[in-house]
């Protein structure tokens, strides 16, 4: 059995992995530089009924978005190391991948409405599983279903 440190070491090199076996579930890309927080977010999002891809920083997230067309939402921290923080990432996603749902989180700041990209949502840290689940279900129009063009109608629901 792997201890927590062994599990952490395994997870750190798995930024491109999609978690879960059901490829019909919408995929949420979780972008968080703190490995333990990222692992917790992965469990929350999977328990909410979604598949998960993960990235440890914004640069990895952009590489994943450029290489995959199945990402339907991004759940990102604001404060991260790398060439861009979560703010820049969220705005880059809105400009480059407009249909993708955005959830932005931080424990250090609370953005004003004009700081958030269009059709995004903010959840303050520490967040609960219920908050994340509710935000995802609202963005996707209830519980997640198979990936079909019918899901496109839900992209504009959150201001």
N, C-alpha and C positions, 0 to 999 in steps of 0.2 A: 504494500500500500504506500502511495506517495504521501509525504508530509506536505504541509502548506507551502514550504519553500520549494520543494520539488515540483509541485503543481504550478507555482508561480514561474519557475524557470521554464517549464514546458510552455506555458501560456504566452510568455513574453515573445517567443519566436513565431507565434501563430496569428499574426495580424491579418493574413489573407484568408483565414479559415472561416467558413460559414458553419455555425453551430446548428445542430438539429438535423434531422434526417428528412423532414418534409419539405421538399423543394417547392411546394405550392403555396407556402406561407410567405407573406410579404417580408422582405429582408430589411432590417434596421441596422445601420452602421453605427456602432458605438465608438466615439472618439474620446478617449480619456487617458491621460498620461500616468495617472496613479493606478498601478496594476490591481490593487485590492478593490478600489472603487470600481474599476472597469469590470472586474469579475462579478461584483455585486450587481452592477447594472445589467450585465449579460443574463444573469439568473432572473432578474426582474422582467426583462423584456421577453425572454423565452417563456417564463411562466404566464405572461400576458398573451401568449399565442403566436409569437413572431419568431422568425428565423433571425440569426444575428451574425454579422461580420464585425470585426473589431480592428481598431487602429490605435496605436499609442500616441500619435500626434497628428497634426493637420496635414503634414507632408505625406504620411502614409495614407491618410484618408483620401487625399486627392488622387494618389496613385490607384487606390482601390476603385474610386468612382470612375476613373478613366478606363479601367480595365473590365468593369462589370456593368451590365445594364439592368440588373435585378434589384438594385438598391432603391427602396421606396421611401425611406426616412433616414435622417441622421440625427443622432442624439449626441451632442457635443458639449464638453466643458469649455469655458471661456479661457481660463488661465492655463496655458500649456507652453512648454518650451518648443523651440523649433523656429522655422522661418516665418510662421504665422500663428497667431493665437486663434481662439475659437470665434472671435468676432469676424476676423478676416476670412476664416474658413466658411462661416455661415453666409457671408456676403458673396464669397466666391461660388458657393453652391447655388445660391439664389440666381446668380448671373449665368452660371454654366449649366446648371441642371434645374431649371425652374420648377418642374413638377415635384421634386423631392420635398417631402415634409421635413420641417426642422424643429427640433427641440433643443434649446440652449439652456445650460445650467451653470451655476456658479455659487460658491459660498462666500465670495468676497465682494460681489457687487450685485445690485439690482438694476437692470437696465430700464431706461424710460422707453416708452412705446416707439419713439422715433429712432432709437438705436437698433432695434430689432429689424431684421429683414422682413419683407412682406411675407405673410402667411407662415409666420413662425410663432413659437410659444416658448415662454421662459418658465423654468422651475428652479426655485432656489434650493441650495444644499443646506442642510441635509434634506434630501427628498425621501419620500416613502414609496413603497411599491405601489400603493393605491394611487398616488399622484401621477407616477409615470404611466401606469396602466390606463388611468382615465384619460391622460393626454393622448396616448397612442390611439385609444379607441375613439376618441373624439376626432382626431385627425383622419382616421381611416373610416369613420362612419360606423361605429359600433365595433363588434369583434372582427378580427381579421379573417378574411376568406381567401380563396385561391386567387392567384394572380390572373386577372382578366382585364380587358379594357374597361369593364364596368367600374373598376376602382378609380379610373381617371376622373370620374365625376366628383370624387371626394377631395380633390386637391385644393380647392379654394375655400374650404370650410372654416379655417382659423385665420383670423386677421393678425 
